[in-house]
Amino acid sequence: DIDGLDTASKIRILLALISNSYHVAPPFSVEGIREVTAQDIQYAAELGYSVKLVGVVEQREGIFNLAVYPALVPVMSLLGSLQGAYNGTELEDEYGVVTGLTAPGAGTYPTADAVVKDLQDITGGRTLPRPDSATPLILGSPDDVERRYYLRFSVADQAGVLAQICNIFWKYDISIAAVIQKEAVSKQFVPVVMTTYQAKEGDLKAAIEKVDELSVVKAKTRIMRILKADT
C-alpha cells in the first residue's frame, strides 16, 4: 500500500462501523510512504520508534478527524512490533486504556480464509453489522489536531543554524523535545533530527514553511507524526 489508498478504504469502513452512519466520509488527507527514506527509518529506530503506515480515526464531541500517513510508533507497542504482511488495530478509550488486534493482512491464504469466513456468515444467516443512521459525518480541521512530530532538516554545516530554526519555532508555540545532529551524508548539507512536544498541525506546518525559506536549509524538511497512547 505505497500510496495509502488501501488504508484509506479501511478507515472509511471502520468509520462507518464506529459512527453507524451510512454517509460516505468527506475527503481527508492521505499520505503514502513513497517519501520515507532509509535514513528516517534508521533515525526513528535510534529514538525507539518504528515507522508504520497508519490510518487514524479520532472522535471528540461528535467530530471526527481522519488521516492516513507514515508515523513513528513505539517499537514495543502493538503497531510498532508488527512485521511482514500483518495488520494491526489499536483502540484507545476515554480513560486512555489501549487494546488491539492483529491479523495477516495480505497473501494467498489470509485472503482465502477471509473469503471463506464471509461465505460461512452469509450461508449461516449471520446478522452482520451494517450502518443504518442518516446522521451526517462531520470532520474536524486537521490544522487543529495536536501531535508530537519528528522533523529531519537538511542544513548547512555552520554555526547558528539551530538558533535560526528555534527563533521561528517559538513564534508558533512549538517546543523542542530533542535534537540530534547526524554525521554529514553529503558535502552540501548535514542532517539534523528533531522531535517536538505536542503542537497544532497548522502551527507546525506554518513554522516549517518559514524554516524551509532559510538560506541555511538546503532541502525540504521531512515531517512525520509521532503516535503514542498519550498523543
Solvent accessible surface area in square Angstrom, and as a share of the most:
residue,aa,sasa,rsa
1,D,79,0.41
2,I,86,0.44
3,D,59,0.31
4,G,0,0.00
5,L,122,0.61
6,D,72,0.37
7,T,24,0.14
8,A,2,0.02
9,S,53,0.34
10,K,82,0.35
11,I,8,0.04
12,R,94,0.34
13,I,109,0.55
14,L,68,0.34
15,L,1,0.00
16,A,23,0.18
17,L,85,0.42
18,I,91,0.46
19,S,28,0.18
20,N,64,0.33
21,S,1,0.01
22,Y,128,0.49
23,H,77,0.34
24,V,129,0.74
25,A,11,0.09
26,P,50,0.31
27,P,127,0.80
28,F,30,0.12
29,S,58,0.38
30,V,53,0.30
31,E,54,0.24
32,G,15,0.14
33,I,61,0.31
34,R,163,0.60
35,E,119,0.53
36,V,28,0.16
37,T,53,0.31
38,A,84,0.65
39,Q,50,0.22
40,D,0,0.00
41,I,94,0.48
42,Q,99,0.44
43,Y,11,0.04
44,A,0,0.00
45,A,60,0.47
46,E,93,0.42
47,L,47,0.23
48,G,38,0.36
49,Y,23,0.09
50,S,22,0.14
51,V,29,0.16
52,K,50,0.21
53,L,46,0.23
54,V,11,0.06
55,G,28,0.27
56,V,21,0.12
57,V,40,0.23
58,E,37,0.17
59,Q,102,0.45
60,R,161,0.59
61,E,176,0.79
62,G,42,0.40
63,I,74,0.38
64,F,9,0.04
65,N,28,0.14
66,L,13,0.06
67,A,16,0.13
68,V,0,0.00
69,Y,6,0.02
70,P,1,0.01
71,A,0,0.00
72,L,0,0.00
73,V,4,0.02
74,P,34,0.21
75,V,62,0.36
76,M,174,0.78
77,S,30,0.19
78,L,55,0.27
79,L,30,0.15
80,G,3,0.03
81,S,65,0.42
82,L,27,0.13
83,Q,134,0.59
84,G,82,0.79
85,A,53,0.41
86,Y,112,0.43
87,N,63,0.32
88,G,26,0.25
89,T,47,0.27
90,E,64,0.29
91,L,100,0.50
92,E,95,0.42
93,D,62,0.32
94,E,144,0.65
95,Y,179,0.68
96,G,38,0.37
97,V,86,0.49
98,V,58,0.34
99,T,80,0.46
100,G,29,0.28
101,L,128,0.64
102,T,69,0.40
103,A,53,0.41
104,P,67,0.42
105,G,36,0.34
106,A,56,0.43
107,G,43,0.41
108,T,109,0.63
109,Y,181,0.69
110,P,41,0.26
111,T,78,0.45
112,A,49,0.38
113,D,69,0.36
114,A,51,0.40
115,V,78,0.45
116,V,79,0.45
117,K,113,0.48
118,D,83,0.43
119,L,101,0.50
120,Q,112,0.50
121,D,28,0.14
122,I,119,0.60
123,T,116,0.68
124,G,64,0.61
125,G,62,0.60
126,R,156,0.57
127,T,126,0.73
128,L,77,0.38
129,P,102,0.64
130,R,194,0.71
131,P,31,0.19
132,D,109,0.57
133,S,28,0.18
134,A,62,0.48
135,T,84,0.49
136,P,91,0.57
137,L,19,0.10
138,I,99,0.50
139,L,42,0.21
140,G,22,0.22
141,S,55,0.35
142,P,71,0.44
143,D,68,0.35
144,D,89,0.46
145,V,21,0.12
146,E,83,0.37
147,R,11,0.04
148,R,39,0.14
149,Y,2,0.01
150,Y,0,0.00
151,L,0,0.00
152,R,27,0.10
153,F,0,0.00
154,S,4,0.03
155,V,3,0.01
156,A,15,0.11
157,D,108,0.56
158,Q,104,0.46
159,A,98,0.76
160,G,42,0.40
161,V,9,0.05
162,L,69,0.34
163,A,68,0.53
164,Q,67,0.30
165,I,0,0.00
166,C,49,0.30
167,N,75,0.38
168,I,19,0.10
169,F,2,0.01
170,W,169,0.59
171,K,123,0.52
172,Y,59,0.23
173,D,120,0.62
174,I,9,0.05
175,S,59,0.38
176,I,50,0.26
177,A,34,0.27
178,A,41,0.32
179,V,60,0.35
180,I,58,0.30
181,Q,110,0.49
182,K,40,0.17
183,E,156,0.70
184,A,63,0.48
185,V,83,0.48
186,S,40,0.26
187,K,205,0.87
188,Q,127,0.56
189,F,48,0.20
190,V,7,0.04
191,P,0,0.00
192,V,3,0.02
193,V,2,0.01
194,M,0,0.00
195,T,5,0.03
196,T,0,0.00
197,Y,121,0.46
198,Q,84,0.37
199,A,6,0.05
200,K,88,0.37
201,E,11,0.05
202,G,21,0.20
203,D,53,0.27
204,L,1,0.00
205,K,97,0.41
206,A,36,0.28
207,A,0,0.00
208,I,8,0.04
209,E,112,0.50
210,K,97,0.41
211,V,0,0.00
212,D,46,0.24
213,E,123,0.55
214,L,40,0.20
215,S,94,0.61
216,V,9,0.05
217,V,15,0.08
218,K,106,0.45
219,A,47,0.37
220,K,177,0.75
221,T,6,0.03
222,R,33,0.12
223,I,39,0.20
224,M,1,0.00
225,R,19,0.07
226,I,0,0.00
227,L,27,0.14
228,K,78,0.33
229,A,59,0.46
230,D,111,0.57
231,T,28,0.16
